[in-house]
Amino acid sequence: MENDFDELRKRMIKSAKEKIKMNYESEEYALIQAINAYNEALKSQNLFYERLTEWYGLYFPEVSVSSPKALASLALILNSDRSIGKEAIESAIGDAGKAESIARKLEGSIGRLMGEEERNVIIEYAKLLLDMSDSIEKLDAYISAAVGRLLPNTAYITEDKIAAELLSKAGSMERLATFPASTVQLLGAEKALFKHIKFGSKPPKYGVIFKLPEVTNARKDLKGRIARLYATKIAMALKADYYTKNFIAEKLKNDISNGIKRISSSPIKEKPKREQRMGQNQHRKFDGKKRFHGRR
């Protein structure tokens, strides 16, 4: 009896291991790790960039560069005597007009002189930011390629990072493909949803798909409707990506475009005036039988 139980346990462990191995053979789990690493690296890059901007501002407060990689490259070539030429600055930031402006500002900079020890430290910090920027670019390239292989329909109607983030929130392709449009619409808004359930705050209208320009830039009263439209088409695209492998994204994209035009042509709904709303609430509050309705 005991031997039979041991044999059964071994078979179950072996079966579980084979199933785990089979699941991890799919590239989807590598893509999930990649998009999570990308988002975390972006946050770190922004922190490094802010720190380097403040630090470098001690020596050259007139210099303003919006790109983390350009700022790091600039920090590697500029020195305390401000003798660097316009050509070297242009090679670092890739902008001739900006390079000329920076070169002029450096001549009369009011910043403190940079000591050799300080310069060595700031150069090492700039190298860290530069390496991080290069890593982010490589992650970006891999995510685009992997999404093209796994989620071609979804990526076509949204964009690479959004498709990858939806997969990350769901945990697997299979699970994501089974989600209804309403769940797809709220992926990424879990905290707001729990807050709504627990405290009765306003329910969220969108999660990750809020990053779509068509949703972000839409009229405030139309954002939810456009997000719902997108979620419906994304749910269809996900099923095609996982089950049929058919490319249906062009039709979905066209449907989305027509839907947005129809929604955008809707007239603006005017909110009732405050006095009118208060009157309506007061009228509904008491029905004469000591039963209260509406909000308390």
Contacts in CASP RR format, 6 or more apart in sequence:
PFRMAT RR
TARGET T0000
AUTHOR 0000-0000-0000
METHOD contacts of the structure
MODEL  1
MENDFDELRKRMIKSAKEKIKMNYESEEYALIQAINAYNEALKSQNLFYE
RLTEWYGLYFPEVSVSSPKALASLALILNSDRSIGKEAIESAIGDAGKAE
SIARKLEGSIGRLMGEEERNVIIEYAKLLLDMSDSIEKLDAYISAAVGRL
LPNTAYITEDKIAAELLSKAGSMERLATFPASTVQLLGAEKALFKHIKFG
SKPPKYGVIFKLPEVTNARKDLKGRIARLYATKIAMALKADYYTKNFIAE
KLKNDISNGIKRISSSPIKEKPKREQRMGQNQHRKFDGKKRFHGRR
23 29 0 8 1.000
23 172 0 8 1.000
26 173 0 8 1.000
27 146 0 8 1.000
27 149 0 8 1.000
27 150 0 8 1.000
28 150 0 8 1.000
28 167 0 8 1.000
28 172 0 8 1.000
28 173 0 8 1.000
29 172 0 8 1.000
30 146 0 8 1.000
31 143 0 8 1.000
31 146 0 8 1.000
31 147 0 8 1.000
31 150 0 8 1.000
31 164 0 8 1.000
31 167 0 8 1.000
32 164 0 8 1.000
32 167 0 8 1.000
32 168 0 8 1.000
32 171 0 8 1.000
34 139 0 8 1.000
34 142 0 8 1.000
34 143 0 8 1.000
34 146 0 8 1.000
34 164 0 8 1.000
35 143 0 8 1.000
35 161 0 8 1.000
35 164 0 8 1.000
35 165 0 8 1.000
35 167 0 8 1.000
35 168 0 8 1.000
36 168 0 8 1.000
37 139 0 8 1.000
38 136 0 8 1.000
38 139 0 8 1.000
38 140 0 8 1.000
38 143 0 8 1.000
38 161 0 8 1.000
39 165 0 8 1.000
41 132 0 8 1.000
41 135 0 8 1.000
41 136 0 8 1.000
41 139 0 8 1.000
42 136 0 8 1.000
44 132 0 8 1.000
45 68 0 8 1.000
45 129 0 8 1.000
45 132 0 8 1.000
45 133 0 8 1.000
45 136 0 8 1.000
46 68 0 8 1.000
48 68 0 8 1.000
48 125 0 8 1.000
48 128 0 8 1.000
48 129 0 8 1.000
48 132 0 8 1.000
49 68 0 8 1.000
49 71 0 8 1.000
49 129 0 8 1.000
51 125 0 8 1.000
52 68 0 8 1.000
52 71 0 8 1.000
52 72 0 8 1.000
52 75 0 8 1.000
52 122 0 8 1.000
52 125 0 8 1.000
52 126 0 8 1.000
52 129 0 8 1.000
53 65 0 8 1.000
53 71 0 8 1.000
55 122 0 8 1.000
55 125 0 8 1.000
56 63 0 8 1.000
56 71 0 8 1.000
56 75 0 8 1.000
56 122 0 8 1.000
57 63 0 8 1.000
57 111 0 8 1.000
58 111 0 8 1.000
58 112 0 8 1.000
59 78 0 8 1.000
59 80 0 8 1.000
59 109 0 8 1.000
59 111 0 8 1.000
59 112 0 8 1.000
59 113 0 8 1.000
59 114 0 8 1.000
60 78 0 8 1.000
60 82 0 8 1.000
60 105 0 8 1.000
60 106 0 8 1.000
60 109 0 8 1.000
60 111 0 8 1.000
61 109 0 8 1.000
61 110 0 8 1.000
61 111 0 8 1.000
62 105 0 8 1.000
62 106 0 8 1.000
62 108 0 8 1.000
62 109 0 8 1.000
62 110 0 8 1.000
63 74 0 8 1.000
63 78 0 8 1.000
63 102 0 8 1.000
63 105 0 8 1.000
63 106 0 8 1.000
65 71 0 8 1.000
65 74 0 8 1.000
65 93 0 8 1.000
65 98 0 8 1.000
67 93 0 8 1.000
68 129 0 8 1.000
68 132 0 8 1.000
68 133 0 8 1.000
69 129 0 8 1.000
69 130 0 8 1.000
69 133 0 8 1.000
69 134 0 8 1.000
70 92 0 8 1.000
70 93 0 8 1.000
70 94 0 8 1.000
70 95 0 8 1.000
71 126 0 8 1.000
71 129 0 8 1.000
72 126 0 8 1.000
72 127 0 8 1.000
72 129 0 8 1.000
72 130 0 8 1.000
72 133 0 8 1.000
73 92 0 8 1.000
73 93 0 8 1.000
73 126 0 8 1.000
73 130 0 8 1.000
74 89 0 8 1.000
74 92 0 8 1.000
74 93 0 8 1.000
74 102 0 8 1.000
75 122 0 8 1.000
75 123 0 8 1.000
75 125 0 8 1.000
75 126 0 8 1.000
76 92 0 8 1.000
76 123 0 8 1.000
76 126 0 8 1.000
76 127 0 8 1.000
76 130 0 8 1.000
77 84 0 8 1.000
77 88 0 8 1.000
77 89 0 8 1.000
77 92 0 8 1.000
78 84 0 8 1.000
78 89 0 8 1.000
78 106 0 8 1.000
79 114 0 8 1.000
79 119 0 8 1.000
80 113 0 8 1.000
80 114 0 8 1.000
80 115 0 8 1.000
80 116 0 8 1.000
80 119 0 8 1.000
82 106 0 8 1.000
82 107 0 8 1.000
82 108 0 8 1.000
82 109 0 8 1.000
84 103 0 8 1.000
84 106 0 8 1.000
85 103 0 8 1.000
86 99 0 8 1.000
86 100 0 8 1.000
86 103 0 8 1.000
87 99 0 8 1.000
89 99 0 8 1.000
89 102 0 8 1.000
89 103 0 8 1.000
90 96 0 8 1.000
90 97 0 8 1.000
90 99 0 8 1.000
92 99 0 8 1.000
93 99 0 8 1.000
93 102 0 8 1.000
114 122 0 8 1.000
143 160 0 8 1.000
143 161 0 8 1.000
143 164 0 8 1.000
144 160 0 8 1.000
146 164 0 8 1.000
147 154 0 8 1.000
147 155 0 8 1.000
147 160 0 8 1.000
147 163 0 8 1.000
147 164 0 8 1.000
148 155 0 8 1.000
148 160 0 8 1.000
150 167 0 8 1.000
150 173 0 8 1.000
150 241 0 8 1.000
151 163 0 8 1.000
151 164 0 8 1.000
151 167 0 8 1.000
151 173 0 8 1.000
151 237 0 8 1.000
151 238 0 8 1.000
151 241 0 8 1.000
152 241 0 8 1.000
152 247 0 8 1.000
152 249 0 8 1.000
153 237 0 8 1.000
153 238 0 8 1.000
153 240 0 8 1.000
153 241 0 8 1.000
153 247 0 8 1.000
153 248 0 8 1.000
153 249 0 8 1.000
153 252 0 8 1.000
154 163 0 8 1.000
154 166 0 8 1.000
154 234 0 8 1.000
154 237 0 8 1.000
154 238 0 8 1.000
154 241 0 8 1.000
154 249 0 8 1.000
155 163 0 8 1.000
156 237 0 8 1.000
156 247 0 8 1.000
156 249 0 8 1.000
156 250 0 8 1.000
156 252 0 8 1.000
156 253 0 8 1.000
157 230 0 8 1.000
157 233 0 8 1.000
157 234 0 8 1.000
157 237 0 8 1.000
157 249 0 8 1.000
157 252 0 8 1.000
157 253 0 8 1.000
157 256 0 8 1.000
158 166 0 8 1.000
158 209 0 8 1.000
158 212 0 8 1.000
158 230 0 8 1.000
158 234 0 8 1.000
159 212 0 8 1.000
161 211 0 8 1.000
162 208 0 8 1.000
162 209 0 8 1.000
162 211 0 8 1.000
162 212 0 8 1.000
165 188 0 8 1.000
165 208 0 8 1.000
166 176 0 8 1.000
166 184 0 8 1.000
166 187 0 8 1.000
166 208 0 8 1.000
166 209 0 8 1.000
166 234 0 8 1.000
166 238 0 8 1.000
167 173 0 8 1.000
167 176 0 8 1.000
169 187 0 8 1.000
169 188 0 8 1.000
169 208 0 8 1.000
170 176 0 8 1.000
170 179 0 8 1.000
170 187 0 8 1.000
173 241 0 8 1.000
173 242 0 8 1.000
174 242 0 8 1.000
176 184 0 8 1.000
176 238 0 8 1.000
176 242 0 8 1.000
177 238 0 8 1.000
177 239 0 8 1.000
177 241 0 8 1.000
177 242 0 8 1.000
177 243 0 8 1.000
179 187 0 8 1.000
179 235 0 8 1.000
179 238 0 8 1.000
180 235 0 8 1.000
181 228 0 8 1.000
181 231 0 8 1.000
181 232 0 8 1.000
181 234 0 8 1.000
181 235 0 8 1.000
182 231 0 8 1.000
184 209 0 8 1.000
184 231 0 8 1.000
184 234 0 8 1.000
184 235 0 8 1.000
184 238 0 8 1.000
185 205 0 8 1.000
185 206 0 8 1.000
185 207 0 8 1.000
185 209 0 8 1.000
185 227 0 8 1.000
185 228 0 8 1.000
185 230 0 8 1.000
185 231 0 8 1.000
186 193 0 8 1.000
186 204 0 8 1.000
186 206 0 8 1.000
186 207 0 8 1.000
187 207 0 8 1.000
187 208 0 8 1.000
187 209 0 8 1.000
188 207 0 8 1.000
188 208 0 8 1.000
189 204 0 8 1.000
189 206 0 8 1.000
189 207 0 8 1.000
192 201 0 8 1.000
192 203 0 8 1.000
192 204 0 8 1.000
193 203 0 8 1.000
193 204 0 8 1.000
195 201 0 8 1.000
196 202 0 8 1.000
196 203 0 8 1.000
196 204 0 8 1.000
205 223 0 8 1.000
205 224 0 8 1.000
205 227 0 8 1.000
206 215 0 8 1.000
206 223 0 8 1.000
206 224 0 8 1.000
206 227 0 8 1.000
206 231 0 8 1.000
207 227 0 8 1.000
209 215 0 8 1.000
209 227 0 8 1.000
209 230 0 8 1.000
209 231 0 8 1.000
209 234 0 8 1.000
210 216 0 8 1.000
210 223 0 8 1.000
210 227 0 8 1.000
212 230 0 8 1.000
214 226 0 8 1.000
214 230 0 8 1.000
214 256 0 8 1.000
214 260 0 8 1.000
215 223 0 8 1.000
215 224 0 8 1.000
215 226 0 8 1.000
215 227 0 8 1.000
215 230 0 8 1.000
218 226 0 8 1.000
218 264 0 8 1.000
219 264 0 8 1.000
219 268 0 8 1.000
221 268 0 8 1.000
221 269 0 8 1.000
222 263 0 8 1.000
222 264 0 8 1.000
222 266 0 8 1.000
225 263 0 8 1.000
226 260 0 8 1.000
226 263 0 8 1.000
229 256 0 8 1.000
229 259 0 8 1.000
229 260 0 8 1.000
229 263 0 8 1.000
230 256 0 8 1.000
233 252 0 8 1.000
233 255 0 8 1.000
233 256 0 8 1.000
236 248 0 8 1.000
236 252 0 8 1.000
237 248 0 8 1.000
237 249 0 8 1.000
237 252 0 8 1.000
240 246 0 8 1.000
240 247 0 8 1.000
240 248 0 8 1.000
240 249 0 8 1.000
272 280 0 8 1.000
281 294 0 8 1.000
281 295 0 8 1.000
284 293 0 8 1.000
284 294 0 8 1.000
285 292 0 8 1.000
285 293 0 8 1.000
285 294 0 8 1.000
286 292 0 8 1.000
286 293 0 8 1.000
287 293 0 8 1.000
END
